[in-house]
Amino acid sequence: MGFACFFLKVVDSVRSSQRALVLGHAGADGDVAGGCLALKFLLESLGQEVVVYNQEPLEEKLRFLPGAEDWITTLPEGRFDTTIIIDAAHYERCGLDKLPRESLGTIIWIDHHKDTNPPVDVKCIDLNAPAAGEMVLHLADALGVSLPQPAAQCVMAALMTDTGGFRYRSASLRAFESAARLMGLGAQPHEIATGFYESRSTFKTALLAETLANVNYFRGGRLAVATLYAADFGFQSLTQKQTHGLVNELRGIEGVDLAMLLVENERSTHIILRDKYEGQSRRLANALGFGDMGRRFSAEWHDPRRADALFDLLEARIR
């Protein structure tokens, strides 16, 4: 398919490695989890020792993935020949600052987000990849090997979750072609659909109920805004892992083109924007004074009035 060219600089480092550290951004989503665990199985098939690390435990609804039992949250000792970082977007989200640089070996960066100039040795960035985890399929091509079945399942999980079950704009022709290849390698998408989309915890269900019960509409119903208060649930703060995906439920309301979720924590308010049509999040972020932040907008608001201050801004500038 021609994508193997992205990995020309990676192949030699991967082939010569005997011990690899694999990780992604903290609070792993399906793309990070699927990508990391797929790399584990791929590199193990080459005879390597592989350590999969993250700063946070794998969330419950991703623990059905093959290899999840090998996910660790304590940085291992010893030297690695290679360190592969997948879908981190920003280097500081990886948690590698506690390890000596010389222990990491050759650092390889695999991502489908824009280049943020991470301090790594080799970068493999493909902005057209529907998921960072999907790039592992093409790394296998470049290495001249076939993905083991567990790796194919993990890549499929990355692909399905990062395309919203093939509903988002990232569900490109390439995404479907890769999905077909993965099924040929033994991936079972129905297991992923059940494990990921149909296993919401009771706590997450309570957060969803509270979100939908507190919706305010602007712009004639095209902008939906909801607020969650961490104190209402007995927490000082709600993590991004806990609130992940809730803003998409707002965006899915009939007539809504743009959704905003405000999560008021003890020291700040976390703001999440998602749009249906490209450019809407960016324009709203600009209108609120946050600058050009792109369509997957997320920011911290430190005004002492928290969410109330944002509602004042919305009233003044948006309605």
C-alpha positions as CSV (number, residue, x, y, z in Angstrom):
1,M,0.0,0.0,0.0
2,G,3.1,2.3,0.1
3,F,2.9,3.2,3.8
4,A,5.9,1.1,4.7
5,C,8.1,4.0,3.5
6,F,7.2,5.9,6.7
7,F,9.1,3.2,8.7
8,L,12.4,3.1,6.7
9,K,14.3,4.8,9.5
10,V,12.6,2.6,12.1
11,V,13.3,-0.8,10.7
12,D,17.0,-1.1,11.5
13,S,16.6,0.1,15.1
14,V,13.7,-2.3,15.6
15,R,15.4,-5.3,14.1
16,S,18.6,-4.8,16.1
17,S,16.8,-4.4,19.4
18,Q,16.7,-7.2,22.1
19,R,14.8,-5.3,24.8
20,A,12.1,-2.7,24.1
21,L,10.1,-0.3,26.2
22,V,6.7,0.6,24.7
23,L,4.4,3.4,26.0
24,G,2.0,6.2,25.1
25,H,0.4,9.1,26.8
26,A,-0.9,8.9,30.4
27,G,-4.5,7.8,30.8
28,A,-4.4,5.5,27.8
29,D,-7.4,5.5,25.4
30,G,-8.1,2.8,23.0
31,D,-5.6,4.0,20.5
32,V,-2.7,4.1,23.0
33,A,-3.7,0.8,24.6
34,G,-4.3,-1.0,21.3
35,G,-1.1,0.4,19.7
36,C,1.1,-0.4,22.7
37,L,-0.2,-4.0,23.1
38,A,0.0,-4.6,19.3
39,L,3.7,-3.5,19.4
40,K,4.2,-5.9,22.3
41,F,3.0,-8.9,20.3
42,L,4.8,-7.8,17.1
43,L,8.1,-7.3,18.8
44,E,7.8,-10.5,20.8
45,S,7.3,-12.3,17.5
46,L,10.7,-11.0,16.5
47,G,12.2,-12.6,19.7
48,Q,12.4,-9.4,21.8
49,E,11.7,-8.8,25.4
50,V,9.0,-6.1,25.6
51,V,7.9,-4.0,28.5
52,V,4.6,-2.1,28.2
53,Y,4.5,0.9,30.6
54,N,2.0,3.7,31.4
55,Q,1.8,6.2,34.2
56,E,-1.8,5.0,34.9
57,P,-3.5,1.7,35.1
58,L,-5.4,0.5,32.0
59,E,-9.0,1.4,32.4
60,E,-11.5,-1.4,33.1
61,K,-13.2,-1.3,29.7
62,L,-9.9,-1.9,27.9
63,R,-8.8,-4.8,30.0
64,F,-10.4,-7.3,27.6
65,L,-7.5,-6.6,25.1
66,P,-5.0,-9.4,24.6
67,G,-1.8,-8.7,26.7
68,A,-3.6,-6.3,29.1
69,E,-2.3,-8.4,32.0
70,D,1.3,-7.3,31.1
71,W,0.5,-3.5,31.4
72,I,2.6,-2.1,34.2
73,T,2.7,1.3,36.0
74,T,6.1,1.2,37.7
75,L,9.0,2.2,35.6
76,P,11.3,-0.8,35.1
77,E,15.0,-0.9,35.8
78,G,17.7,-1.7,33.4
79,R,18.6,-0.5,29.9
80,F,16.5,-0.7,26.8
81,D,17.8,-1.0,23.3
82,T,14.7,0.9,22.0
83,T,11.9,2.9,23.5
84,I,8.9,3.2,21.2
85,I,6.4,6.0,22.1
86,I,3.0,5.7,20.3
87,D,0.2,8.3,20.1
88,A,1.6,10.6,22.8
89,A,1.2,13.9,20.9
90,H,3.4,15.6,23.5
91,Y,6.6,14.1,25.0
92,E,5.9,15.3,28.5
93,R,2.7,13.2,28.6
94,C,4.8,10.0,28.6
95,G,6.3,10.1,32.1
96,L,9.9,9.3,31.1
97,D,11.5,12.1,33.0
98,K,12.3,9.7,35.9
99,L,14.5,7.4,33.7
100,P,18.0,8.4,32.7
101,R,18.2,9.2,29.0
102,E,21.0,6.7,28.4
103,S,18.7,3.8,29.6
104,L,16.1,4.4,26.9
105,G,18.3,3.5,23.9
106,T,17.0,4.7,20.6
107,I,13.8,6.5,21.1
108,I,11.2,6.0,18.3
109,W,8.2,8.2,18.0
110,I,5.1,6.9,16.2
111,D,2.1,9.2,15.9
112,H,-0.7,10.6,13.7
113,H,-0.7,14.0,15.4
114,K,1.2,17.0,14.2
115,D,4.9,17.2,14.9
116,T,5.5,18.7,18.4
117,N,9.3,18.4,18.1
118,P,9.7,15.7,20.8
119,P,13.3,15.0,21.9
120,V,13.6,11.6,20.2
121,D,16.0,9.9,17.8
122,V,13.5,8.7,15.0
123,K,10.1,10.2,14.2
124,C,7.5,8.4,12.2
125,I,4.5,10.7,11.8
126,D,1.7,10.0,9.4
127,L,-1.1,12.6,9.6
128,N,-3.3,10.5,7.3
129,A,-3.3,7.5,9.6
130,P,-6.8,6.9,11.0
131,A,-5.3,5.8,14.3
132,A,-1.7,5.7,15.6
133,G,-2.3,2.0,16.4
134,E,-3.2,1.3,12.8
135,M,0.4,2.3,11.9
136,V,1.6,-0.9,13.6
137,L,0.1,-2.9,10.8
138,H,2.3,-1.0,8.3
139,L,5.3,-1.3,10.5
140,A,4.8,-5.1,10.2
141,D,4.8,-4.6,6.5
142,A,8.0,-2.7,6.6
143,L,9.6,-5.4,8.7
144,G,8.4,-8.1,6.3
145,V,6.4,-10.0,8.8
146,S,2.8,-10.8,9.4
147,L,1.0,-9.5,12.5
148,P,0.2,-12.2,15.1
149,Q,-3.6,-12.6,15.7
150,P,-3.5,-10.9,19.1
151,A,-1.7,-7.9,17.6
152,A,-4.3,-7.7,14.9
153,Q,-7.0,-7.7,17.5
154,C,-5.2,-4.8,19.4
155,V,-4.8,-2.8,16.2
156,M,-8.4,-3.3,15.3
157,A,-9.3,-1.9,18.8
158,A,-7.1,1.1,18.2
159,L,-8.7,1.7,14.8
160,M,-12.3,1.2,16.0
161,T,-12.1,3.4,19.0
162,D,-10.2,6.2,17.3
163,T,-12.7,6.4,14.5
164,G,-15.7,6.2,16.9
165,G,-16.7,2.8,15.6
166,F,-16.0,4.0,12.0
167,R,-18.4,7.0,12.4
168,Y,-15.9,9.9,12.5
169,R,-14.2,11.7,9.6
170,S,-11.1,9.6,10.3
171,A,-13.0,6.6,9.0
172,S,-11.3,6.9,5.6
173,L,-10.9,4.4,2.8
174,R,-7.6,3.5,4.3
175,A,-9.3,2.8,7.7
176,F,-11.7,0.3,6.0
177,E,-8.9,-1.3,4.0
178,S,-6.9,-1.8,7.1
179,A,-9.9,-3.2,8.9
180,A,-10.4,-5.7,6.2
181,R,-6.8,-6.8,6.4
182,L,-7.0,-7.1,10.2
183,M,-10.0,-9.3,9.9
184,G,-8.1,-11.5,7.5
185,L,-5.5,-11.8,10.3
186,G,-8.1,-13.0,12.8
187,A,-9.3,-9.7,14.4
188,Q,-12.9,-10.0,15.8
189,P,-14.5,-6.5,15.8
190,H,-17.7,-7.7,17.6
191,E,-15.6,-8.6,20.7
192,I,-14.2,-5.0,20.7
193,A,-17.6,-3.5,20.2
194,T,-18.9,-5.5,23.2
195,G,-15.9,-4.9,25.4
196,F,-15.5,-1.2,24.7
197,Y,-18.8,0.2,23.8
198,E,-21.1,-2.0,25.9
199,S,-19.4,-2.1,29.2
200,R,-19.9,1.3,30.8
201,S,-19.4,1.3,34.6
202,T,-22.1,2.4,37.0
203,F,-20.0,5.4,37.9
204,K,-19.6,6.5,34.3
205,T,-23.4,6.0,33.8
206,A,-24.0,8.3,36.7
207,L,-21.7,10.9,35.1
208,L,-23.5,10.6,31.8
209,A,-26.9,11.0,33.5
210,E,-25.7,14.1,35.3
211,T,-24.2,15.5,32.0
212,L,-27.4,15.1,30.1
213,A,-29.5,16.5,33.0
214,N,-27.6,19.7,32.9
215,V,-27.5,20.8,29.3
216,N,-27.9,24.4,28.3
217,Y,-28.4,25.4,24.6
218,F,-27.0,28.3,22.7
219,R,-27.2,29.4,19.1
220,G,-30.7,28.2,18.6
221,G,-29.9,24.7,19.9
222,R,-26.8,24.2,17.8
223,L,-24.4,24.5,20.7
224,A,-24.9,22.3,23.8
225,V,-23.1,23.0,27.0
226,A,-23.1,20.9,30.2
227,T,-21.3,21.2,33.5
228,L,-20.1,18.5,35.9
229,Y,-19.0,19.4,39.4
230,A,-16.4,17.0,40.9
231,A,-17.6,17.9,44.4
232,D,-21.1,16.5,43.6
233,F,-19.4,13.1,43.3
234,G,-17.2,13.4,46.4
235,F,-14.0,14.1,44.4
236,Q,-11.6,17.1,44.4
237,S,-11.3,16.5,40.7
238,L,-12.6,14.3,37.9
239,T,-9.9,12.9,35.7
240,Q,-10.0,13.0,31.9
241,K,-10.2,9.2,31.9
242,Q,-13.4,9.4,34.0
243,T,-15.0,12.0,31.7
244,H,-13.7,10.6,28.4
245,G,-16.4,10.4,25.7
246,L,-19.1,12.3,27.6
247,V,-18.8,15.4,25.3
248,N,-19.6,13.1,22.4
249,E,-23.0,12.3,23.9
250,L,-23.8,16.0,23.9
251,R,-22.6,16.3,20.3
252,G,-25.0,13.4,19.4
253,I,-28.1,15.3,20.5
254,E,-30.4,16.1,17.5
255,G,-29.7,19.5,16.1
256,V,-26.4,20.0,18.0
257,D,-23.4,20.8,15.8
258,L,-21.0,21.8,18.6
259,A,-20.7,20.5,22.2
260,M,-18.9,21.8,25.3
261,L,-18.3,20.0,28.5
262,L,-17.2,21.9,31.6
263,V,-15.7,19.8,34.4
264,E,-15.3,22.0,37.5
265,N,-12.6,20.6,39.7
266,E,-11.2,22.1,43.0
267,R,-8.6,24.3,41.4
268,S,-9.7,24.8,37.8
269,T,-12.4,24.0,35.2
270,H,-11.5,21.6,32.4
271,I,-13.1,22.6,29.1
272,I,-13.7,20.1,26.3
273,L,-15.0,21.0,22.9
274,R,-16.0,18.7,20.0
275,D,-17.7,19.7,16.7
276,K,-19.5,17.9,13.9
277,Y,-18.2,20.2,11.2
278,E,-14.5,21.2,11.0
279,G,-13.7,24.8,12.2
280,Q,-16.5,25.2,14.7
281,S,-14.4,24.3,17.8
282,R,-11.7,26.6,16.6
283,R,-14.0,29.5,16.1
284,L,-15.7,29.1,19.5
285,A,-12.3,28.8,21.2
286,N,-11.2,32.0,19.5
287,A,-14.5,33.8,20.5
288,L,-13.8,32.8,24.2
289,G,-10.3,34.1,24.0
290,F,-8.4,30.7,24.0
291,G,-6.8,31.2,20.6
292,D,-6.6,28.8,17.7
293,M,-6.7,25.4,19.4
294,G,-7.9,23.1,16.6
295,R,-11.1,21.0,16.5
296,R,-10.3,18.6,19.4
297,F,-10.1,21.4,21.9
298,S,-9.2,20.9,25.6
299,A,-8.0,23.5,28.1
300,E,-7.9,24.5,31.8
301,W,-9.7,27.6,33.0
302,H,-8.4,29.1,36.2
303,D,-10.9,32.0,36.7
304,P,-11.9,31.8,40.4
305,R,-15.6,31.9,39.4
306,R,-15.0,28.7,37.4
307,A,-17.8,27.5,35.2
308,D,-20.0,30.6,36.1
309,A,-17.4,32.8,34.4
310,L,-17.6,30.7,31.2
311,F,-21.4,30.9,31.2
312,D,-21.1,34.7,31.4
313,L,-18.7,34.6,28.4
314,L,-21.1,32.5,26.5
315,E,-24.0,34.7,27.3
316,A,-22.1,37.8,26.2
317,R,-20.4,36.5,23.1
318,I,-22.3,33.5,21.8
319,R,-26.0,33.6,22.4
